[in-house]
Amino acid sequence: MASEISDAAGVLVDNYAKRAARLMTGDVSALTDAPINSSIVEMMRNVVQVKKTDLATIGAFFRSEHFAAVPVVQLSAPLFRPIKSVCVRQ
C-alpha cells in the first residue's frame, strides 16, 4: 500500500512537471488540456511561497499520513495494487 501511495504522489508531481515544461516552452494550451491534477502541486507551491516556507514541505506532505488519508488516495491505492502485481508478473 505504501508503494501505491508514493506512486500517487509521484503522478501528481510528474503531471505538474510536464505542465510546467509545456508552459515554459510557450505551449499555453497546457492551461486547458493538461490533466486537472497537474495544478495541485502548483497550488501547493504557491501557498508555500506565500507563507515563505521551504519547498521541501510539499515533499514532506506527500510522505505524511495526511496525504495517505486523502480519500482519492485511499480509494485508488487498493485498486492499483492488483493491477501492478499482474503487470510485474508479465
C-alpha atoms as an extended CHARMM CRD file, in Angstrom:
* protein
*
        90  EXT
         1         1  MET       CA              0.0000000000        0.0000000000        0.0000000000  PROA      1               0.0000000000
         2         2  ALA       CA              2.8620000000        2.3990000000        0.7920000000  PROA      2               0.0000000000
         3         3  SER       CA              4.2090000000        1.9430000000       -2.7190000000  PROA      3               0.0000000000
         4         4  GLU       CA              0.8580000000        2.8620000000       -4.2750000000  PROA      4               0.0000000000
         5         5  ILE       CA              0.5820000000        5.9490000000       -2.0560000000  PROA      5               0.0000000000
         6         6  SER       CA              4.0840000000        7.0040000000       -3.0780000000  PROA      6               0.0000000000
         7         7  ASP       CA              3.1880000000        6.4060000000       -6.7180000000  PROA      7               0.0000000000
         8         8  ALA       CA              0.0930000000        8.6220000000       -6.3330000000  PROA      8               0.0000000000
         9         9  ALA       CA              2.3210000000       11.4580000000       -5.1250000000  PROA      9               0.0000000000
        10        10  GLY       CA              4.7020000000       10.7960000000       -7.9970000000  PROA      10              0.0000000000
        11        11  VAL       CA              1.8730000000       11.0850000000      -10.5290000000  PROA      11              0.0000000000
        12        12  LEU       CA              0.9050000000       14.4890000000       -9.1250000000  PROA      12              0.0000000000
        13        13  VAL       CA              4.4840000000       15.7550000000       -9.2820000000  PROA      13              0.0000000000
        14        14  ASP       CA              5.0590000000       14.3090000000      -12.7780000000  PROA      14              0.0000000000
        15        15  ASN       CA              1.8800000000       15.8650000000      -14.1510000000  PROA      15              0.0000000000
        16        16  TYR       CA              2.8410000000       19.2250000000      -12.6650000000  PROA      16              0.0000000000
        17        17  ALA       CA              6.3530000000       18.9830000000      -14.1360000000  PROA      17              0.0000000000
        18        18  LYS       CA              5.0170000000       18.1300000000      -17.6030000000  PROA      18              0.0000000000
        19        19  ARG       CA              2.5240000000       21.0120000000      -17.4810000000  PROA      19              0.0000000000
        20        20  ALA       CA              5.1980000000       23.4490000000      -16.2820000000  PROA      20              0.0000000000
        21        21  ALA       CA              7.6000000000       22.2980000000      -19.0160000000  PROA      21              0.0000000000
        22        22  ARG       CA              4.9310000000       22.8130000000      -21.6580000000  PROA      22              0.0000000000
        23        23  LEU       CA              4.1770000000       26.2950000000      -20.3600000000  PROA      23              0.0000000000
        24        24  MET       CA              7.8790000000       27.1870000000      -20.2780000000  PROA      24              0.0000000000
        25        25  THR       CA              8.1550000000       26.3080000000      -23.9680000000  PROA      25              0.0000000000
        26        26  GLY       CA              5.2300000000       28.5960000000      -24.7780000000  PROA      26              0.0000000000
        27        27  ASP       CA              2.5570000000       25.9110000000      -25.0770000000  PROA      27              0.0000000000
        28        28  VAL       CA             -0.3160000000       27.8450000000      -23.4870000000  PROA      28              0.0000000000
        29        29  SER       CA             -2.7630000000       25.0680000000      -24.3830000000  PROA      29              0.0000000000
        30        30  ALA       CA             -1.3360000000       23.2850000000      -21.3260000000  PROA      30              0.0000000000
        31        31  LEU       CA             -3.5440000000       25.6090000000      -19.2740000000  PROA      31              0.0000000000
        32        32  THR       CA             -6.6430000000       23.9300000000      -20.7080000000  PROA      32              0.0000000000
        33        33  ASP       CA             -5.7140000000       20.4040000000      -21.7510000000  PROA      33              0.0000000000
        34        34  ALA       CA             -3.2280000000       19.2370000000      -19.1030000000  PROA      34              0.0000000000
        35        35  PRO       CA             -4.5870000000       16.7500000000      -16.5550000000  PROA      35              0.0000000000
        36        36  ILE       CA             -6.5840000000       18.5880000000      -13.9130000000  PROA      36              0.0000000000
        37        37  ASN       CA             -4.4090000000       17.1740000000      -11.1280000000  PROA      37              0.0000000000
        38        38  SER       CA             -1.3790000000       18.9010000000      -12.6500000000  PROA      38              0.0000000000
        39        39  SER       CA             -2.4460000000       22.1050000000      -10.9340000000  PROA      39              0.0000000000
        40        40  ILE       CA             -2.4920000000       20.5920000000       -7.4130000000  PROA      40              0.0000000000
        41        41  VAL       CA              1.2790000000       20.8100000000       -6.9100000000  PROA      41              0.0000000000
        42        42  GLU       CA              1.2790000000       24.2860000000       -8.4470000000  PROA      42              0.0000000000
        43        43  MET       CA             -1.3000000000       25.4580000000       -5.9040000000  PROA      43              0.0000000000
        44        44  MET       CA              0.7290000000       23.8900000000       -3.0990000000  PROA      44              0.0000000000
        45        45  ARG       CA              3.8570000000       25.6310000000       -4.4100000000  PROA      45              0.0000000000
        46        46  ASN       CA              2.0510000000       28.9640000000       -4.4310000000  PROA      46              0.0000000000
        47        47  VAL       CA              0.9230000000       28.5140000000       -0.8130000000  PROA      47              0.0000000000
        48        48  VAL       CA              4.4470000000       27.5710000000        0.2490000000  PROA      48              0.0000000000
        49        49  GLN       CA              5.8600000000       30.6690000000       -1.4610000000  PROA      49              0.0000000000
        50        50  VAL       CA              3.2650000000       32.9980000000        0.0670000000  PROA      50              0.0000000000
        51        51  LYS       CA              3.9480000000       31.5760000000        3.5220000000  PROA      51              0.0000000000
        52        52  LYS       CA              7.7030000000       31.8060000000        2.8180000000  PROA      52              0.0000000000
        53        53  THR       CA              8.1730000000       28.1540000000        3.7430000000  PROA      53              0.0000000000
        54        54  ASP       CA             10.6790000000       25.6680000000        2.3690000000  PROA      54              0.0000000000
        55        55  LEU       CA              9.5450000000       23.8330000000       -0.7860000000  PROA      55              0.0000000000
        56        56  ALA       CA             10.5320000000       20.5820000000        0.9410000000  PROA      56              0.0000000000
        57        57  THR       CA              7.2620000000       20.9880000000        2.8400000000  PROA      57              0.0000000000
        58        58  ILE       CA              5.4470000000       19.6820000000       -0.2330000000  PROA      58              0.0000000000
        59        59  GLY       CA              7.5230000000       16.5100000000       -0.3000000000  PROA      59              0.0000000000
        60        60  ALA       CA              7.0070000000       16.0750000000        3.4230000000  PROA      60              0.0000000000
        61        61  PHE       CA              3.2560000000       16.3340000000        2.9210000000  PROA      61              0.0000000000
        62        62  PHE       CA              3.3280000000       13.6370000000        0.2310000000  PROA      62              0.0000000000
        63        63  ARG       CA              5.1430000000       11.3420000000        2.6900000000  PROA      63              0.0000000000
        64        64  SER       CA              2.7680000000       12.1130000000        5.5520000000  PROA      64              0.0000000000
        65        65  GLU       CA             -0.1920000000       10.2620000000        6.9960000000  PROA      65              0.0000000000
        66        66  HSD       CA             -2.3210000000       13.2390000000        5.9510000000  PROA      66              0.0000000000
        67        67  PHE       CA             -1.6870000000       12.5580000000        2.2570000000  PROA      67              0.0000000000
        68        68  ALA       CA             -2.2370000000        8.8280000000        2.7680000000  PROA      68              0.0000000000
        69        69  ALA       CA             -5.6310000000        9.6820000000        4.2940000000  PROA      69              0.0000000000
        70        70  VAL       CA             -6.8240000000       11.7190000000        1.2820000000  PROA      70              0.0000000000
        71        71  PRO       CA             -9.9500000000        9.9100000000        0.0530000000  PROA      71              0.0000000000
        72        72  VAL       CA             -8.8510000000        9.5870000000       -3.5760000000  PROA      72              0.0000000000
        73        73  VAL       CA             -5.5510000000        8.0560000000       -2.4380000000  PROA      73              0.0000000000
        74        74  GLN       CA             -7.3860000000        5.6770000000       -0.0990000000  PROA      74              0.0000000000
        75        75  LEU       CA             -9.6520000000        4.5930000000       -2.9560000000  PROA      75              0.0000000000
        76        76  SER       CA             -7.0830000000        4.3070000000       -5.7350000000  PROA      76              0.0000000000
        77        77  ALA       CA             -4.1920000000        2.6500000000       -3.8850000000  PROA      77              0.0000000000
        78        78  PRO       CA             -6.0230000000       -0.6580000000       -3.2300000000  PROA      78              0.0000000000
        79        79  LEU       CA             -7.3520000000       -0.6560000000       -6.8020000000  PROA      79              0.0000000000
        80        80  PHE       CA             -3.9450000000       -0.2750000000       -8.4170000000  PROA      80              0.0000000000
        81        81  ARG       CA             -2.1540000000       -2.8510000000       -6.2540000000  PROA      81              0.0000000000
        82        82  PRO       CA             -3.6370000000       -5.8810000000       -8.0940000000  PROA      82              0.0000000000
        83        83  ILE       CA             -3.0920000000       -4.2470000000      -11.4900000000  PROA      83              0.0000000000
        84        84  LYS       CA              0.5340000000       -3.5860000000      -10.6150000000  PROA      84              0.0000000000
        85        85  SER       CA              1.1030000000       -7.1770000000       -9.4760000000  PROA      85              0.0000000000
        86        86  VAL       CA             -0.2540000000       -8.5440000000      -12.7670000000  PROA      86              0.0000000000
        87        87  CYS       CA              1.9460000000       -6.1840000000      -14.8040000000  PROA      87              0.0000000000
        88        88  VAL       CA              5.0410000000       -7.1530000000      -12.8260000000  PROA      88              0.0000000000
        89        89  ARG       CA              4.4550000000      -10.8760000000      -13.4150000000  PROA      89              0.0000000000
        90        90  GLN       CA              4.2510000000      -10.4550000000      -17.1990000000  PROA      90              0.0000000000
